[in-house]
Structure formats: C-alpha cells, structure tokens
Amino acid sequence: MFMSHPVGVIISITICALLTFWGITEFLYLDITGMGRRKAFREFPKAANKFGFTQKKGKTSTFTGVYDGYSFTIHPKRNATIHLQMKSVPGLKEFITREGETNFSSGDQGFDNLFRTRLVSHQLGQKLSSAKPFIAFAVQFGRRWKSKSNYIQIYNDSIYCSLKYGNGSYIPASVLRQIVPDMVKLANLLRAAVKMEN
C-alpha cells in the first residue's frame, strides 16, 4: 500500500501536523472560549491611554483622542473599528479593499490588488502614480493588516479599519499599539504625496 511506503508516511504525518496547527490557530483566532476577548477588554484601556485616548463610558465603550495630529475614534466592542480623521485630500473619493468601481491604476500590482475600489480625480491620480513611498507603504500596510480586517478604507478625510479578531470582534491591546502608528504613517505619506500642510 502507498501509506506503508516511508515517503507516504512522512507526507501523512506532515499533513496531519499542518492540519493540527491550522486547527489550533483557527481556534485561538476565533476565540471560541472568549478568553482573548476578556483579556482584550481588560488590557485595552491602558493601551489606549498611552496614545492619549480617553474612554466614553457606555455600552459601546468608545475611545477618542488626538495622536500625532490626527483625531481618532475607536470602538473596541462595537464592530472593532478604528477611525483616523484628517484634513480632506482634494480629488480623493475612496480606496477600499472591497470589490467595486475603479478609475485609477497606480502602476503597482500590489496596491491595485489590495484596494479593489479606487476612485480619484485625474489630477490626484497623476500625483499618486509617482508617489512611491505612499504606494509602497500602503502595500506593506495591507500585507500586515488585510487578513486581520473585514476591510480597510481610505476616504478623502479619513482612514478606517474594521478588524475581525474573535467571534463577535474585539481589538487586542497589542494590535492597537501597532496599528495606530501604522495608520498615522499612512496618512502622513498620503498627505506628503499631495503636498498638503498639516
């Protein structure tokens, strides 16, 4: 039989090990036990406070504040969303990781594959096509956060991330500590690309 062959046995063991690893990571990722969710809610306020974000008491436990010149609104318990507010970028309607309409090609396959909806004015499109630092970091941002997000959206005046940790969604403190500076850098590079003043 095939399975009696040493190579077949090795392949079978490897497949079983990979499936076991996948099952464990999915179990932890979905947080079926609720342990990750409880830990996140316990640790989140301290992580938020380090950015200067303050909590509005209520059912949704919204956090707001200004960090590095940008206003943030965070809903760690309702849809697990992080919203960065910035000055309006002329000519930008939206970039979003969901499938939709597009009138702009960046010339970078990674960027265009990430943002399936891309709507900008012709003038802004010309600027962004040559804005290599913004394009490169947007791709890096997507590689880091897309699989952990329901979607990532850049409007003309905001950057919006809807995260998907756990069953029912929450934002781990460790994720907040990493994604906030990443969102600020993305906003800074976008504004630099169109030469906007702070």
C-alpha positions, 0 to 999 in steps of 0.5 A: 500500500502507498501509506506503508511506503516511508515517503507516504508516511512522512507526507501523512504525518506532515499533513496531519501536523499542518492540519493540527496547527491550522486547527489550533490557530483557527481556534485561538483566532476565533476565540471560541472560549472568549478568553482573548476577548476578556483579556482584550477588554481588560488590557485595552484601556491602558493601551489606549491611554498611552496614545492619549485616548480617553474612554466614553463610558457606555455600552459601546465603550468608545475611545477618542483622542488626538495622536500625532495630529490626527483625531481618532475614534475607536470602538473596541466592542462595537464592530472593532473599528478604528477611525483616523480623521484628517484634513480632506485630500482634494480629488480623493473619493475612496480606496477600499479593499472591497470589490467595486468601481475603479478609475485609477491604476497606480502602476503597482500590482500590489496596491491595485490588488489590495484596494479593489475600489479606487476612485480619484480625480485625474489630477490626484491620480497623476500625483499618486502614480509617482508617489512611491513611498505612499504606494509602497507603504500602503502595500506593506500596510495591507500585507500586515493588516488585510487578513486581520480586517473585514476591510480597510478604507481610505476616504478623502478625510479619513482612514478606517479599519474594521478588524475581525479578531474573535467571534463577535470582534474585539481589538487586542491591546497589542494590535492597537499599539501597532496599528495606530502608528501604522495608520498615522504613517499612512496618512502622513505619506498620503498627505506628503504625496499631495503636498498638503500642510498639516 
